[in-house]
Amino acid sequence: MASILSPLYHVYDLIQSCLGINSTFVSEQHVPGTDLTGKWIIISGSNNGVGYEAAKSFATWGANLILACREPPAWEQHPTAAVKECKDLAKAHGHSSTIEWWEINMADLNSIEIFCRRWLKADRPLDILCNNAGLAAAANNTSTMTTDGFQLVHQVNFLSHVLLTLRLLPSLARSAAPRIICTTSSLHHFGYFDLDHFNGGPKMSGNAYANNKLYFQMWVAELQSRLLKHPEYLHITINGVHPGFVASNIWNTLERRDGAGLALNFLLRYVAITPQQGSLAITNAATNPVFGPDPKKQGVGVENARGGGLYMNRIWEAPSQWHCADLDTRSRLWVKLDEELHLEEKGLLDVLGR
Ligand SMILES: NC(=O)c1ccc[n+]([C@@H]2O[C@H](COP(=O)([O-])OP(=O)(O)OC[C@H]3O[C@@H](n4cnc5c(N)ncnc54)[C@H](OP(=O)(O)O)[C@@H]3O)[C@@H](O)[C@H]2O)c1
């Protein structure tokens, strides 16, 4: 039956993916923000792009912020400049928040471990974790491998955020209504579930970027369902967001002189939204009461709240690819992650199970 329907699935996924280009202007009326004074937020990839713009909004709303960024290449904005801008905004809005750059390299698992040890040692509840850092992947799947032995996009966009989140769960659990926001993509609809080539390689189906965004969005759904089974974690809400088709630096690493590249240039110039507009997907998912915990399942939250495990196209809830609701593929993904990251051995599945 599934194979008879598969052309229809492809058309449906193509439509859902294209809906990610929606460039409707989103204003403060849609995302008014909230008082975040005293809250702690970690946001990865926040020296540039949508992460930086989200950090600026969080700073304006009074949050304490940790900008989790790498030492960037020379042509990118340095995290110290991002921290300064966030501090200036916080001050201008009457806040005396703590805003710091903590180095993290998502291409190096040891760097994640060092970052997490530092955070856990600080002994603070974590209110919001934004898993945002990411890279584009070449259409022909040429790939660089990290020193951990993973395809770069697989590790930066997905694996490292899994490790970061699982390490920080005990700290998130100490907050009253913690949220985790994962920047996925509408391109997850184009992703292939290809566990045999999870870590890339010439025989991998599809594209590394889309596949890893699919794995990420599936993992969001799987983690939420596991969190709900455990009293110490059930108040944690995790959602995936597509920020929109954003004219950010992420496109700069792609070859843009062939036909497809020229079309991309055109779309970036005339159709794409700004990083500020893209950032509203993150800030909305982090602060909108409707996308917070569902009180019936999670014991906290407003009456009409939607809870977690969702996918949002910008600020609007939208259908995720069918694999995200498929319990069998989701649990195979969970097991595969354990094999790659040795999560059980690290004690990170003690509560959530294998
Ligand atoms: N732009 C779009 O149309 C679009 C659409 C859907 C989803 N997204 C997703 O949105 C997220 C943010 O992307 P963006 O569009 O804002 O692009 P961006 O401006 O290039 O931002 C990406 C961020 O990730 C960081 N990053 C990359 N590699 C890293 C590493 N090894 N360690 C730590 N940080 C690293 C970058 O840091 P450096 O400055 O050091 O490179 C930068 O801060 C990504 O996950 C992307 O996949 C974007």
The ligand as a Gaussian input file, in Angstrom:
#p B3LYP/6-31G(d) Opt

LIG

0 1
 N       18.779000      30.094000       6.226000
 C       17.743000      29.309000       5.933000
 O       17.021000      29.526000       4.934000
 C       17.418000      28.155000       6.839000
 C       16.282000      27.376000       6.532000
 C       15.973000      26.299000       7.352000
 C       16.760000      26.018000       8.453000
 N       17.857000      26.779000       8.721000
 C       18.654000      26.434000       9.894000
 O       18.768000      27.555000      10.729000
 C       19.933000      27.411000      11.550000
 C       20.718000      28.718000      11.574000
 O       21.177000      28.978000      10.269000
 P       21.273000      30.449000       9.656000
 O       20.434000      30.461000       8.443000
 O       21.081000      31.460000      10.697000
 O       22.784000      30.400000       9.121000
 P       24.129000      31.112000       9.654000
 O       23.950000      32.579000       9.677000
 O       25.208000      30.535000       8.830000
 O       24.229000      30.608000      11.162000
 C       24.680000      29.331000      11.474000
 C       25.298000      29.368000      12.841000
 O       25.798000      28.045000      13.144000
 C       27.129000      28.189000      13.560000
 N       27.974000      27.034000      13.334000
 C       28.322000      26.445000      12.179000
 N       29.212000      25.467000      12.402000
 C       29.446000      25.437000      13.725000
 C       30.267000      24.650000      14.573000
 N       31.067000      23.693000      14.097000
 N       30.246000      24.897000      15.903000
 C       29.472000      25.885000      16.405000
 N       28.673000      26.657000      15.659000
 C       28.666000      26.442000      14.328000
 C       27.661000      29.382000      12.776000
 O       28.848000      29.835000      13.373000
 P       30.039000      30.548000      12.497000
 O       29.645000      31.979000      12.380000
 O       31.227000      30.318000      13.366000
 O       30.101000      29.846000      11.183000
 C       26.473000      30.322000      12.910000
 O       26.494000      30.986000      14.142000
 C       20.720000      26.244000      10.983000
 O       20.498000      25.095000      11.779000
 C       20.097000      26.053000       9.607000
 O       20.215000      24.725000       9.168000
 C       18.205000      27.846000       7.948000

